[in-house]
């Protein structure tokens, strides 16, 4: 599977520690599921690259092929696909997301993560 | 047959779950992207099955995607999954 979109996706997830493929942008999400994941990352102060799939049809389809995953948003850390909205939400609440960021040297605000968990307890 | 029944049947056949709920949440997404009048766009599945034992979250979700197939997945806008073993 070598085409421009696949190459572009691989380059993006390789060059950036944390990448969120989403509908809309981190400032202006255009879908509730994308908004939820972007909101978690924003609140936790994680530096990430947002890729708006609505701006590029080849990427919108290409990212589904890349991960063999049918939905958006999709979160990547150090080039590895982590999950979509449900999985990121579950990992946030269980603390697994914190662990994964720590294992990969991604800076985040632990207090903010605790606040999310307290609010959802 | 409503799409929620198609989803339930497909998952029952593959996973033989102890518990399964398929909820059409489309009305809660009225006005959002993908919403269509009359529902059938946004679904939530709560399922408990032995098949998920020892599987990661990604593996469980992928197994559900595979069981539904691209035909069914392609007809809905959103599918929230709560999967337990």
N, CA and C atoms of all chains as a GROMACS GRO file, in nm:
protein
  618
    1UNK      N    1   0.084  -0.119   0.000
    1UNK     CA    2   0.000   0.000   0.000
    1UNK      C    3   0.089   0.125   0.000
    2UNK      N    4   0.145   0.155  -0.112
    2UNK     CA    5   0.225   0.277  -0.120
    2UNK      C    6   0.155   0.378  -0.209
    3UNK      N    7   0.102   0.480  -0.146
    3UNK     CA    8   0.052   0.593  -0.221
    3UNK      C    9   0.079   0.718  -0.139
    4UNK      N   10   0.044   0.832  -0.195
    4UNK     CA   11   0.079   0.959  -0.130
    4UNK      C   12   0.019   0.972   0.010
    5UNK      N   13  -0.108   0.934   0.024
    5UNK     CA   14  -0.174   0.951   0.153
    5UNK      C   15  -0.107   0.864   0.259
    6UNK      N   16  -0.078   0.737   0.224
    6UNK     CA   17  -0.014   0.647   0.321
    6UNK      C   18   0.123   0.698   0.362
    7UNK      N   19   0.198   0.748   0.266
    7UNK     CA   20   0.331   0.804   0.295
    7UNK      C   21   0.319   0.926   0.385
    8UNK      N   22   0.223   1.011   0.352
    8UNK     CA   23   0.203   1.134   0.430
    8UNK      C   24   0.164   1.103   0.573
    9UNK      N   25   0.075   1.003   0.592
    9UNK     CA   26   0.032   0.963   0.726
    9UNK      C   27   0.150   0.908   0.806
   10UNK      N   28   0.227   0.820   0.742
   10UNK     CA   29   0.341   0.760   0.811
   10UNK      C   30   0.441   0.868   0.854
   11UNK      N   31   0.466   0.962   0.762
   11UNK     CA   32   0.559   1.072   0.795
   11UNK      C   33   0.508   1.153   0.913
   12UNK      N   34   0.377   1.179   0.914
   12UNK     CA   35   0.319   1.262   1.020
   12UNK      C   36   0.328   1.193   1.156
   13UNK      N   37   0.292   1.064   1.161
   13UNK     CA   38   0.294   0.996   1.291
   13UNK      C   39   0.436   0.962   1.336
   14UNK      N   40   0.530   0.966   1.242
   14UNK     CA   41   0.670   0.944   1.278
   14UNK      C   42   0.735   1.073   1.329
   15UNK      N   43   0.697   1.184   1.268
   15UNK     CA   44   0.762   1.312   1.301
   15UNK      C   45   0.706   1.376   1.427
   16UNK      N   46   0.586   1.332   1.470
   16UNK     CA   47   0.522   1.393   1.588
   16UNK      C   48   0.493   1.285   1.693
   17UNK      N   49   0.529   1.313   1.819
   17UNK     CA   50   0.509   1.214   1.925
   17UNK      C   51   0.362   1.180   1.943
   18UNK      N   52   0.276   1.281   1.937
   18UNK     CA   53   0.133   1.259   1.957
   18UNK      C   54   0.058   1.324   1.841
   19UNK      N   55  -0.025   1.244   1.774
   19UNK     CA   56  -0.102   1.294   1.660
   19UNK      C   57  -0.248   1.252   1.677
   20UNK      N   58  -0.339   1.348   1.657
   20UNK     CA   59  -0.482   1.316   1.658
   20UNK      C   60  -0.542   1.347   1.522
   21UNK      N   61  -0.586   1.241   1.455
   21UNK     CA   62  -0.662   1.257   1.331
   21UNK      C   63  -0.807   1.279   1.372
   22UNK      N   64  -0.864   1.392   1.332
   22UNK     CA   65  -0.995   1.430   1.384
   22UNK      C   66  -1.076   1.505   1.280
   23UNK      N   67  -1.206   1.520   1.310
   23UNK     CA   68  -1.291   1.604   1.226
   23UNK      C   69  -1.289   1.744   1.286
   24UNK      N   70  -1.236   1.838   1.211
   24UNK     CA   71  -1.216   1.973   1.262
   24UNK      C   72  -1.075   1.987   1.317
   25UNK      N   73  -1.054   2.092   1.395
   25UNK     CA   74  -0.922   2.118   1.452
   25UNK      C   75  -0.931   2.116   1.605
   26UNK      N   76  -0.816   2.117   1.671
   26UNK     CA   77  -0.816   2.112   1.817
   26UNK      C   78  -0.890   2.232   1.875
   27UNK      N   79  -0.887   2.345   1.807
   27UNK     CA   80  -0.958   2.465   1.854
   27UNK      C   81  -1.106   2.462   1.818
   28UNK      N   82  -1.137   2.400   1.705
   28UNK     CA   83  -1.274   2.401   1.655
   28UNK      C   84  -1.312   2.262   1.602
   29UNK      N   85  -1.334   2.167   1.693
   29UNK     CA   86  -1.374   2.032   1.650
   29UNK      C   87  -1.512   2.036   1.585
   30UNK      N   88  -1.533   1.948   1.489
   30UNK     CA   89  -1.661   1.950   1.417
   30UNK      C   90  -1.740   1.822   1.435
   31UNK      N   91  -1.707   1.747   1.540
   31UNK     CA   92  -1.778   1.624   1.570
   31UNK      C   93  -1.762   1.599   1.719
   32UNK      N   94  -1.869   1.551   1.783
   32UNK     CA   95  -1.864   1.533   1.928
   32UNK      C   96  -1.758   1.435   1.975
   33UNK      N   97  -1.731   1.332   1.893
   33UNK     CA   98  -1.633   1.231   1.933
   33UNK      C   99  -1.491   1.285   1.921
   34UNK      N  100  -1.465   1.358   1.813
   34UNK     CA  101  -1.336   1.425   1.799
   34UNK      C  102  -1.318   1.528   1.910
   35UNK      N  103  -1.427   1.599   1.939
   35UNK     CA  104  -1.422   1.704   2.040
   35UNK      C  105  -1.385   1.647   2.177
   36UNK      N  106  -1.438   1.527   2.206
   36UNK     CA  107  -1.412   1.470   2.338
   36UNK      C  108  -1.264   1.435   2.355
   37UNK      N  109  -1.205   1.373   2.252
   37UNK     CA  110  -1.064   1.334   2.264
   37UNK      C  111  -0.974   1.458   2.263
   38UNK      N  112  -1.002   1.553   2.175
   38UNK     CA  113  -0.923   1.677   2.172
   38UNK      C  114  -0.935   1.748   2.306
   39UNK      N  115  -1.057   1.746   2.364
   39UNK     CA  116  -1.079   1.812   2.492
   39UNK      C  117  -0.995   1.752   2.603
   40UNK      N  118  -0.986   1.618   2.604
   40UNK     CA  119  -0.904   1.549   2.705
   40UNK      C  120  -0.756   1.590   2.690
   41UNK      N  121  -0.706   1.587   2.567
   41UNK     CA  122  -0.566   1.621   2.543
   41UNK      C  123  -0.539   1.767   2.577
   42UNK      N  124  -0.631   1.854   2.537
   42UNK     CA  125  -0.614   1.996   2.567
   42UNK      C  126  -0.612   2.019   2.718
   43UNK      N  127  -0.706   1.957   2.787
   43UNK     CA  128  -0.718   1.977   2.931
   43UNK      C  129  -0.595   1.923   3.003
   44UNK      N  130  -0.540   1.811   2.952
   44UNK     CA  131  -0.422   1.752   3.013
   44UNK      C  132  -0.293   1.819   2.967
   45UNK      N  133  -0.307   1.921   2.884
   45UNK     CA  134  -0.190   2.000   2.844
   45UNK      C  135  -0.092   1.923   2.757
   46UNK      N  136  -0.142   1.826   2.681
   46UNK     CA  137  -0.055   1.746   2.594
   46UNK      C  138  -0.029   1.821   2.463
   47UNK      N  139   0.096   1.830   2.424
   47UNK     CA  140   0.129   1.889   2.294
   47UNK      C  141   0.106   1.785   2.187
   48UNK      N  142   0.020   1.814   2.093
   48UNK     CA  143  -0.008   1.716   1.987
   48UNK      C  144  -0.035   1.786   1.856
   49UNK      N  145  -0.015   1.711   1.750
   49UNK     CA  146  -0.048   1.762   1.617
   49UNK      C  147  -0.189   1.717   1.581
   50UNK      N  148  -0.274   1.812   1.544
   50UNK     CA  149  -0.408   1.777   1.500
   50UNK      C  150  -0.411   1.775   1.347
   51UNK      N  151  -0.471   1.671   1.292
   51UNK     CA  152  -0.488   1.659   1.148
   51UNK      C  153  -0.638   1.656   1.119
   52UNK      N  154  -0.686   1.757   1.048
   52UNK     CA  155  -0.828   1.768   1.015
   52UNK      C  156  -0.858   1.686   0.891
   53UNK      N  157  -0.924   1.570   0.912
   53UNK     CA  158  -0.949   1.482   0.797
   53UNK      C  159  -1.055   1.540   0.703
   54UNK      N  160  -1.136   1.634   0.753
   54UNK     CA  161  -1.238   1.694   0.667
   54UNK      C  162  -1.174   1.784   0.561
   55UNK      N  163  -1.047   1.820   0.584
   55UNK     CA  164  -0.979   1.909   0.488
   55UNK      C  165  -0.914   1.831   0.375
   56UNK      N  166  -0.913   1.698   0.384
   56UNK     CA  167  -0.841   1.619   0.283
   56UNK      C  168  -0.906   1.480   0.272
   57UNK      N  169  -0.979   1.459   0.166
   57UNK     CA  170  -1.054   1.333   0.149
   57UNK      C  171  -0.960   1.213   0.141
   58UNK      N  172  -0.841   1.233   0.082
   58UNK     CA  173  -0.746   1.121   0.070
   58UNK      C  174  -0.696   1.078   0.208
   59UNK      N  175  -0.676   1.174   0.297
   59UNK     CA  176  -0.635   1.141   0.434
   59UNK      C  177  -0.752   1.080   0.512
   60UNK      N  178  -0.870   1.133   0.488
   60UNK     CA  179  -0.989   1.083   0.559
   60UNK      C  180  -1.007   0.934   0.535
   61UNK      N  181  -0.994   0.890   0.411
   61UNK     CA  182  -1.004   0.747   0.381
   61UNK      C  183  -0.873   0.677   0.416
   62UNK      N  184  -0.762   0.745   0.386
   62UNK     CA  185  -0.630   0.683   0.404
   62UNK      C  186  -0.600   0.644   0.548
   63UNK      N  187  -0.649   0.724   0.643
   63UNK     CA  188  -0.618   0.693   0.783
   63UNK      C  189  -0.694   0.568   0.828
   64UNK      N  190  -0.812   0.545   0.769
   64UNK     CA  191  -0.888   0.424   0.802
   64UNK      C  192  -0.816   0.299   0.748
   65UNK      N  193  -0.755   0.314   0.632
   65UNK     CA  194  -0.679   0.202   0.575
   65UNK      C  195  -0.550   0.180   0.654
   66UNK      N  196  -0.488   0.291   0.692
   66UNK     CA  197  -0.357   0.284   0.761
   66UNK      C  198  -0.366   0.200   0.888
   67UNK      N  199  -0.472   0.225   0.967
   67UNK     CA  200  -0.487   0.158   1.097
   67UNK      C  201  -0.581   0.039   1.090
   68UNK      N  202  -0.646   0.019   0.974
   68UNK     CA  203  -0.753  -0.080   0.965
   68UNK      C  204  -0.856  -0.056   1.075
   69UNK      N  205  -0.902   0.068   1.082
   69UNK     CA  206  -0.996   0.112   1.186
   69UNK      C  207  -1.097   0.203   1.118
   70UNK      N  208  -1.228   0.175   1.136
   70UNK     CA  209  -1.327   0.241   1.049
   70UNK      C  210  -1.372   0.380   1.091
   71UNK      N  211  -1.327   0.427   1.207
   71UNK     CA  212  -1.383   0.552   1.258
   71UNK      C  213  -1.276   0.655   1.291
   72UNK      N  214  -1.323   0.778   1.308
   72UNK     CA  215  -1.241   0.892   1.346
   72UNK      C  216  -1.309   0.956   1.465
   73UNK      N  217  -1.238   1.000   1.566
   73UNK     CA  218  -1.094   1.027   1.574
   73UNK      C  219  -1.007   0.903   1.593
   74UNK      N  220  -0.877   0.922   1.566
   74UNK     CA  221  -0.776   0.820   1.589
   74UNK      C  222  -0.653   0.888   1.653
   75UNK      N  223  -0.610   0.831   1.767
   75UNK     CA  224  -0.494   0.886   1.837
   75UNK      C  225  -0.371   0.798   1.814
   76UNK      N  226  -0.259   0.862   1.784
   76UNK     CA  227  -0.131   0.793   1.766
   76UNK      C  228  -0.029   0.850   1.863
   77UNK      N  229   0.045   0.760   1.928
   77UNK     CA  230   0.155   0.802   2.015
   77UNK      C  231   0.281   0.729   1.969
   78UNK      N  232   0.384   0.804   1.939
   78UNK     CA  233   0.511   0.748   1.889
   78UNK      C  234   0.487   0.653   1.773
   79UNK      N  235   0.398   0.694   1.684
   79UNK     CA  236   0.374   0.616   1.563
   79UNK      C  237   0.278   0.500   1.578
   80UNK      N  238   0.239   0.470   1.705
   80UNK     CA  239   0.150   0.355   1.728
   80UNK      C  240   0.006   0.403   1.743
   81UNK      N  241  -0.087   0.334   1.679
   81UNK     CA  242  -0.228   0.363   1.695
   81UNK      C  243  -0.273   0.322   1.834
   82UNK      N  244  -0.335   0.413   1.907
   82UNK     CA  245  -0.378   0.384   2.045
   82UNK      C  246  -0.526   0.350   2.049
   83UNK      N  247  -0.610   0.426   1.978
   83UNK     CA  248  -0.752   0.397   1.980
   83UNK      C  249  -0.835   0.516   1.936
   84UNK      N  250  -0.967   0.496   1.942
   84UNK     CA  251  -1.061   0.601   1.909
   84UNK      C  252  -1.123   0.658   2.035
   85UNK      N  253  -1.239   0.718   2.020
   85UNK     CA  254  -1.300   0.793   2.130
   85UNK      C  255  -1.329   0.706   2.252
   86UNK      N  256  -1.391   0.590   2.232
   86UNK     CA  257  -1.425   0.503   2.346
   86UNK      C  258  -1.300   0.460   2.422
   87UNK      N  259  -1.200   0.415   2.346
   87UNK     CA  260  -1.079   0.360   2.409
   87UNK      C  261  -1.002   0.470   2.483
   88UNK      N  262  -0.992   0.587   2.423
   88UNK     CA  263  -0.920   0.696   2.490
   88UNK      C  264  -0.994   0.739   2.616
   89UNK      N  265  -1.128   0.742   2.607
   89UNK     CA  266  -1.206   0.778   2.726
   89UNK      C  267  -1.183   0.676   2.837
   90UNK      N  268  -1.190   0.548   2.803
   90UNK     CA  269  -1.169   0.443   2.904
   90UNK      C  270  -1.029   0.450   2.963
   91UNK      N  271  -0.930   0.473   2.877
   91UNK     CA  272  -0.791   0.479   2.924
   91UNK      C  273  -0.766   0.603   3.010
   92UNK      N  274  -0.837   0.711   2.981
   92UNK     CA  275  -0.824   0.831   3.063
   92UNK      C  276  -0.876   0.804   3.203
   93UNK      N  277  -0.993   0.742   3.210
   93UNK     CA  278  -1.057   0.719   3.340
   93UNK      C  279  -0.985   0.612   3.421
   94UNK      N  280  -0.921   0.515   3.353
   94UNK     CA  281  -0.852   0.408   3.425
   94UNK      C  282  -0.709   0.446   3.462
   95UNK      N  283  -0.657   0.555   3.405
   95UNK     CA  284  -0.519   0.593   3.431
   95UNK      C  285  -0.420   0.532   3.333
   96UNK      N  286  -0.468   0.446   3.244
   96UNK     CA  287  -0.377   0.384   3.145
   96UNK      C  288  -0.317   0.487   3.050
   97UNK      N  289  -0.394   0.593   3.023
   97UNK     CA  290  -0.342   0.696   2.932
   97UNK      C  291  -0.222   0.766   2.996
   98UNK      N  292  -0.232   0.794   3.127
   98UNK     CA  293  -0.119   0.853   3.199
   98UNK      C  294   0.005   0.765   3.185
   99UNK      N  295  -0.017   0.634   3.211
   99UNK     CA  296   0.096   0.539   3.204
   99UNK      C  297   0.159   0.540   3.066
  100UNK      N  298   0.073   0.542   2.963
  100UNK     CA  299   0.126   0.536   2.827
  100UNK      C  300   0.205   0.662   2.796
  101UNK      N  301   0.156   0.777   2.840
  101UNK     CA  302   0.231   0.901   2.817
  101UNK      C  303   0.365   0.895   2.891
  102UNK      N  304   0.363   0.844   3.015
  102UNK     CA  305   0.487   0.838   3.093
  102UNK      C  306   0.588   0.743   3.026
  103UNK      N  307   0.538   0.628   2.980
  103UNK     CA  308   0.628   0.531   2.917
  103UNK      C  309   0.689   0.586   2.789
  104UNK      N  310   0.620   0.678   2.725
  104UNK     CA  311   0.667   0.732   2.597
  104UNK      C  312   0.728   0.870   2.610
  105UNK      N  313   0.746   0.916   2.734
  105UNK     CA  314   0.810   1.045   2.755
  105UNK      C  315   0.728   1.164   2.706
  106UNK      N  316   0.595   1.149   2.708
  106UNK     CA  317   0.507   1.259   2.667
  106UNK      C  318   0.467   1.338   2.791
  107UNK      N  319   0.491   1.469   2.786
  107UNK     CA  320   0.459   1.554   2.900
  107UNK      C  321   0.309   1.579   2.909
  108UNK      N  322   0.255   1.569   3.032
  108UNK     CA  323   0.113   1.599   3.052
  108UNK      C  324   0.092   1.642   3.196
  109UNK      N  325  -0.024   1.698   3.223
  109UNK     CA  326  -0.056   1.752   3.356
  109UNK      C  327  -0.131   1.646   3.436
  110UNK      N  328  -0.060   1.584   3.530
  110UNK     CA  329  -0.118   1.475   3.609
  110UNK      C  330  -0.237   1.524   3.692
  111UNK      N  331  -0.228   1.646   3.746
  111UNK     CA  332  -0.339   1.700   3.826
  111UNK      C  333  -0.466   1.714   3.743
  112UNK      N  334  -0.447   1.757   3.618
  112UNK     CA  335  -0.562   1.772   3.529
  112UNK      C  336  -0.626   1.635   3.503
  113UNK      N  337  -0.542   1.534   3.482
  113UNK     CA  338  -0.594   1.399   3.459
  113UNK      C  339  -0.672   1.351   3.581
  114UNK      N  340  -0.620   1.379   3.702
  114UNK     CA  341  -0.692   1.340   3.824
  114UNK      C  342  -0.826   1.410   3.834
  115UNK      N  343  -0.828   1.537   3.791
  115UNK     CA  344  -0.954   1.612   3.797
  115UNK      C  345  -1.059   1.551   3.705
  116UNK      N  346  -1.015   1.506   3.588
  116UNK     CA  347  -1.109   1.441   3.496
  116UNK      C  348  -1.166   1.317   3.564
  117UNK      N  349  -1.078   1.239   3.629
  117UNK     CA  350  -1.124   1.115   3.694
  117UNK      C  351  -1.217   1.145   3.811
  118UNK      N  352  -1.185   1.249   3.890
  118UNK     CA  353  -1.273   1.285   4.002
  118UNK      C  354  -1.410   1.327   3.952
  119UNK      N  355  -1.411   1.402   3.842
  119UNK     CA  356  -1.538   1.453   3.788
  119UNK      C  357  -1.624   1.340   3.733
  120UNK      N  358  -1.561   1.229   3.697
  120UNK     CA  359  -1.634   1.118   3.635
  120UNK      C  360  -1.647   0.997   3.727
  121UNK      N  361  -1.606   1.015   3.854
  121UNK     CA  362  -1.609   0.903   3.948
  121UNK      C  363  -1.753   0.870   3.987
  122UNK      N  364  -3.588  -0.490   0.850
  122UNK     CA  365  -3.541  -0.506   0.989
  122UNK      C  366  -3.461  -0.382   1.030
  123UNK      N  367  -3.489  -0.325   1.149
  123UNK     CA  368  -3.412  -0.209   1.195
  123UNK      C  369  -3.263  -0.242   1.203
  124UNK      N  370  -3.180  -0.141   1.181
  124UNK     CA  371  -3.036  -0.165   1.184
  124UNK      C  372  -2.992  -0.217   1.321
  125UNK      N  373  -3.058  -0.168   1.428
  125UNK     CA  374  -3.019  -0.215   1.562
  125UNK      C  375  -3.037  -0.367   1.573
  126UNK      N  376  -3.141  -0.421   1.509
  126UNK     CA  377  -3.161  -0.567   1.511
  126UNK      C  378  -3.055  -0.639   1.428
  127UNK      N  379  -3.018  -0.577   1.316
  127UNK     CA  380  -2.911  -0.638   1.234
  127UNK      C  381  -2.781  -0.644   1.313
  128UNK      N  382  -2.752  -0.535   1.386
  128UNK     CA  383  -2.629  -0.531   1.466
  128UNK      C  384  -2.635  -0.640   1.574
  129UNK      N  385  -2.750  -0.648   1.642
  129UNK     CA  386  -2.764  -0.745   1.751
  129UNK      C  387  -2.748  -0.888   1.698
  130UNK      N  388  -2.815  -0.918   1.587
  130UNK     CA  389  -2.807  -1.053   1.531
  130UNK      C  390  -2.664  -1.089   1.491
  131UNK      N  391  -2.596  -0.996   1.425
  131UNK     CA  392  -2.460  -1.023   1.379
  131UNK      C  393  -2.367  -1.051   1.497
  132UNK      N  394  -2.383  -0.971   1.604
  132UNK     CA  395  -2.294  -0.988   1.720
  132UNK      C  396  -2.329  -1.115   1.798
  133UNK      N  397  -2.459  -1.144   1.809
  133UNK     CA  398  -2.499  -1.267   1.880
  133UNK      C  399  -2.442  -1.390   1.811
  134UNK      N  400  -2.448  -1.389   1.679
  134UNK     CA  401  -2.398  -1.504   1.603
  134UNK      C  402  -2.250  -1.529   1.627
  135UNK      N  403  -2.172  -1.421   1.634
  135UNK     CA  404  -2.027  -1.436   1.642
  135UNK      C  405  -1.979  -1.457   1.786
  136UNK      N  406  -2.038  -1.382   1.880
  136UNK     CA  407  -1.981  -1.379   2.016
  136UNK      C  408  -2.059  -1.461   2.119
  137UNK      N  409  -2.182  -1.501   2.087
  137UNK     CA  410  -2.265  -1.571   2.184
  137UNK      C  411  -2.258  -1.503   2.321
  138UNK      N  412  -2.292  -1.375   2.328
  138UNK     CA  413  -2.268  -1.296   2.450
  138UNK      C  414  -2.360  -1.334   2.566
  139UNK      N  415  -2.311  -1.316   2.689
  139UNK     CA  416  -2.396  -1.334   2.807
  139UNK      C  417  -2.492  -1.218   2.819
  140UNK      N  418  -2.449  -1.103   2.770
  140UNK     CA  419  -2.532  -0.984   2.779
  140UNK      C  420  -2.509  -0.899   2.655
  141UNK      N  421  -2.615  -0.846   2.598
  141UNK     CA  422  -2.598  -0.754   2.485
  141UNK      C  423  -2.712  -0.653   2.484
  142UNK      N  424  -2.676  -0.527   2.469
  142UNK     CA  425  -2.774  -0.420   2.448
  142UNK      C  426  -2.729  -0.342   2.326
  143UNK      N  427  -2.821  -0.317   2.236
  143UNK     CA  428  -2.792  -0.230   2.122
  143UNK      C  429  -2.889  -0.113   2.131
  144UNK      N  430  -2.835   0.005   2.152
  144UNK     CA  431  -2.918   0.123   2.177
  144UNK      C  432  -2.902   0.222   2.062
  145UNK      N  433  -3.013   0.262   2.005
  145UNK     CA  434  -3.011   0.366   1.901
  145UNK      C  435  -3.013   0.501   1.972
  146UNK      N  436  -2.898   0.569   1.970
  146UNK     CA  437  -2.884   0.698   2.039
  146UNK      C  438  -2.898   0.814   1.943
  147UNK      N  439  -2.949   0.787   1.824
  147UNK     CA  440  -2.949   0.889   1.719
  147UNK      C  441  -3.017   1.019   1.763
  148UNK      N  442  -3.128   1.005   1.838
  148UNK     CA  443  -3.201   1.128   1.873
  148UNK      C  444  -3.118   1.222   1.959
  149UNK      N  445  -3.026   1.165   2.038
  149UNK     CA  446  -2.939   1.249   2.120
  149UNK      C  447  -2.840   1.327   2.034
  150UNK      N  448  -2.827   1.286   1.908
  150UNK     CA  449  -2.732   1.352   1.818
  150UNK      C  450  -2.805   1.433   1.711
  151UNK      N  451  -2.933   1.460   1.734
  151UNK     CA  452  -3.011   1.539   1.638
  151UNK      C  453  -2.938   1.671   1.608
  152UNK      N  454  -2.924   1.700   1.480
  152UNK     CA  455  -2.856   1.824   1.440
  152UNK      C  456  -2.706   1.807   1.423
  153UNK      N  457  -2.650   1.694   1.472
  153UNK     CA  458  -2.506   1.671   1.456
  153UNK      C  459  -2.478   1.608   1.320
  154UNK      N  460  -2.351   1.607   1.284
  154UNK     CA  461  -2.310   1.543   1.159
  154UNK      C  462  -2.355   1.398   1.157
  155UNK      N  463  -2.407   1.353   1.046
  155UNK     CA  464  -2.443   1.213   1.032
  155UNK      C  465  -2.584   1.181   1.074
  156UNK      N  466  -2.652   1.274   1.141
  156UNK     CA  467  -2.789   1.247   1.187
  156UNK      C  468  -2.883   1.238   1.068
  157UNK      N  469  -2.970   1.137   1.071
  157UNK     CA  470  -3.074   1.130   0.969
  157UNK      C  471  -3.208   1.119   1.039
  158UNK      N  472  -3.306   1.182   0.981
  158UNK     CA  473  -3.441   1.183   1.039
  158UNK      C  474  -3.491   1.039   1.057
  159UNK      N  475  -3.544   1.009   1.175
  159UNK     CA  476  -3.596   0.874   1.199
  159UNK      C  477  -3.497   0.782   1.267
  160UNK      N  478  -3.375   0.827   1.290
  160UNK     CA  479  -3.277   0.747   1.364
  160UNK      C  480  -3.196   0.655   1.273
  161UNK      N  481  -3.126   0.560   1.337
  161UNK     CA  482  -3.046   0.465   1.260
  161UNK      C  483  -2.908   0.514   1.224
  162UNK      N  484  -2.860   0.619   1.292
  162UNK     CA  485  -2.728   0.672   1.257
  162UNK      C  486  -2.624   0.650   1.367
  163UNK      N  487  -2.666   0.669   1.494
  163UNK     CA  488  -2.572   0.662   1.606
  163UNK      C  489  -2.615   0.548   1.700
  164UNK      N  490  -2.523   0.455   1.725
  164UNK     CA  491  -2.556   0.340   1.809
  164UNK      C  492  -2.455   0.322   1.922
  165UNK      N  493  -2.505   0.258   2.029
  165UNK     CA  494  -2.418   0.216   2.139
  165UNK      C  495  -2.440   0.068   2.163
  166UNK      N  496  -2.332  -0.007   2.176
  166UNK     CA  497  -2.342  -0.150   2.206
  166UNK      C  498  -2.277  -0.176   2.342
  167UNK      N  499  -2.352  -0.239   2.430
  167UNK     CA  500  -2.296  -0.288   2.557
  167UNK      C  501  -2.300  -0.439   2.550
  168UNK      N  502  -2.183  -0.501   2.561
  168UNK     CA  503  -2.180  -0.646   2.544
  168UNK      C  504  -2.077  -0.710   2.637
  169UNK      N  505  -2.118  -0.824   2.694
  169UNK     CA  506  -2.024  -0.903   2.774
  169UNK      C  507  -2.016  -1.041   2.712
  170UNK      N  508  -1.894  -1.084   2.681
  170UNK     CA  509  -1.876  -1.214   2.616
  170UNK      C  510  -1.744  -1.276   2.659
  171UNK      N  511  -1.746  -1.409   2.674
  171UNK     CA  512  -1.623  -1.481   2.710
  171UNK      C  513  -1.514  -1.462   2.604
  172UNK      N  514  -1.558  -1.441   2.481
  172UNK     CA  515  -1.462  -1.428   2.370
  172UNK      C  516  -1.363  -1.315   2.393
  173UNK      N  517  -1.400  -1.218   2.476
  173UNK     CA  518  -1.312  -1.102   2.497
  173UNK      C  519  -1.204  -1.128   2.602
  174UNK      N  520  -1.212  -1.242   2.671
  174UNK     CA  521  -1.112  -1.270   2.776
  174UNK      C  522  -0.971  -1.268   2.719
  175UNK      N  523  -0.883  -1.196   2.787
  175UNK     CA  524  -0.743  -1.192   2.744
  175UNK      C  525  -0.718  -1.100   2.626
  176UNK      N  526  -0.820  -1.033   2.577
  176UNK     CA  527  -0.801  -0.944   2.462
  176UNK      C  528  -0.784  -0.799   2.508
  177UNK      N  529  -0.701  -0.725   2.436
  177UNK     CA  530  -0.684  -0.583   2.465
  177UNK      C  531  -0.806  -0.507   2.416
  178UNK      N  532  -0.813  -0.380   2.454
  178UNK     CA  533  -0.926  -0.298   2.409
  178UNK      C  534  -0.929  -0.293   2.256
  179UNK      N  535  -0.812  -0.274   2.196
  179UNK     CA  536  -0.808  -0.267   2.049
  179UNK      C  537  -0.856  -0.397   1.987
  180UNK      N  538  -0.814  -0.509   2.042
  180UNK     CA  539  -0.853  -0.640   1.987
  180UNK      C  540  -1.004  -0.660   1.996
  181UNK      N  541  -1.063  -0.619   2.109
  181UNK     CA  542  -1.209  -0.634   2.126
  181UNK      C  543  -1.284  -0.550   2.023
  182UNK      N  544  -1.242  -0.425   2.009
  182UNK     CA  545  -1.309  -0.337   1.912
  182UNK      C  546  -1.293  -0.391   1.770
  183UNK      N  547  -1.171  -0.437   1.740
  183UNK     CA  548  -1.147  -0.489   1.604
  183UNK      C  549  -1.234  -0.612   1.576
  184UNK      N  550  -1.252  -0.696   1.679
  184UNK     CA  551  -1.334  -0.816   1.661
  184UNK      C  552  -1.480  -0.778   1.632
  185UNK      N  553  -1.528  -0.673   1.699
  185UNK     CA  554  -1.666  -0.627   1.674
  185UNK      C  555  -1.677  -0.567   1.533
  186UNK      N  556  -1.579  -0.487   1.495
  186UNK     CA  557  -1.581  -0.430   1.360
  186UNK      C  558  -1.586  -0.543   1.255
  187UNK      N  559  -1.506  -0.646   1.278
  187UNK     CA  560  -1.500  -0.758   1.182
  187UNK      C  561  -1.634  -0.833   1.177
  188UNK      N  562  -1.695  -0.849   1.295
  188UNK     CA  563  -1.822  -0.923   1.300
  188UNK      C  564  -1.933  -0.848   1.226
  189UNK      N  565  -1.932  -0.717   1.234
  189UNK     CA  566  -2.034  -0.637   1.167
  189UNK      C  567  -2.005  -0.625   1.018
  190UNK      N  568  -1.878  -0.619   0.985
  190UNK     CA  569  -1.840  -0.611   0.844
  190UNK      C  570  -1.854  -0.470   0.789
  191UNK      N  571  -1.783  -0.440   0.680
  191UNK     CA  572  -1.786  -0.306   0.623
  191UNK      C  573  -1.925  -0.265   0.573
  192UNK      N  574  -2.007  -0.362   0.533
  192UNK     CA  575  -2.140  -0.330   0.483
  192UNK      C  576  -2.226  -0.263   0.589
  193UNK      N  577  -2.228  -0.322   0.708
  193UNK     CA  578  -2.310  -0.268   0.817
  193UNK      C  579  -2.245  -0.143   0.875
  194UNK      N  580  -2.114  -0.148   0.898
  194UNK     CA  581  -2.043  -0.031   0.954
  194UNK      C  582  -2.057   0.089   0.862
  195UNK      N  583  -2.054   0.062   0.731
  195UNK     CA  584  -2.061   0.172   0.635
  195UNK      C  585  -2.196   0.242   0.632
  196UNK      N  586  -2.298   0.177   0.688
  196UNK     CA  587  -2.433   0.236   0.684
  196UNK      C  588  -2.463   0.321   0.805
  197UNK      N  589  -2.381   0.315   0.909
  197UNK     CA  590  -2.408   0.394   1.029
  197UNK      C  591  -2.302   0.500   1.046
  198UNK      N  592  -2.334   0.604   1.125
  198UNK     CA  593  -2.240   0.715   1.140
  198UNK      C  594  -2.148   0.693   1.260
  199UNK      N  595  -2.203   0.636   1.367
  199UNK     CA  596  -2.122   0.625   1.489
  199UNK      C  597  -2.160   0.500   1.567
  200UNK      N  598  -2.061   0.437   1.627
  200UNK     CA  599  -2.082   0.316   1.704
  200UNK      C  600  -1.996   0.323   1.830
  201UNK      N  601  -2.062   0.346   1.943
  201UNK     CA  602  -1.990   0.347   2.071
  201UNK      C  603  -1.992   0.206   2.127
  202UNK      N  604  -1.876   0.158   2.176
  202UNK     CA  605  -1.866   0.020   2.223
  202UNK      C  606  -1.825   0.015   2.369
  203UNK      N  607  -1.902  -0.061   2.447
  203UNK     CA  608  -1.864  -0.092   2.586
  203UNK      C  609  -1.855  -0.243   2.593
  204UNK      N  610  -1.732  -0.296   2.596
  204UNK     CA  611  -1.711  -0.440   2.580
  204UNK      C  612  -1.642  -0.496   2.703
  205UNK      N  613  -1.705  -0.599   2.761
  205UNK     CA  614  -1.648  -0.663   2.880
  205UNK      C  615  -1.640  -0.813   2.862
  206UNK      N  616  -1.546  -0.873   2.934
  206UNK     CA  617  -1.537  -1.020   2.931
  206UNK      C  618  -1.600  -1.075   3.058
   0.00000   0.00000   0.00000
